[in-house]
Amino acid sequence: MEQAVKIFIIIGMIAGACAIFPLVLGWIALNKMKEGPLSTGWKIVVLLFVSMIAGILLLCMKDDSTPNNPAM
């Protein structure tokens, strides 16, 4: 599911490239996903400003489902 989220974030970044704002927020979200699970606030930012589908998938994902989480 994390791979699908990354793909939809990138699609949202490309679709909103003329606005610059989705590019910046999408890039920050992708970098934060490398470090660990995103907070609920960042998930909502992705939902509102980058990609609705990616934001919904992020909100539905469990925090321990990301492979970078040391709890697994």
Order of alpha helices (4+ residues) and beta strands (2+ residues): alpha-alpha-alpha-alpha
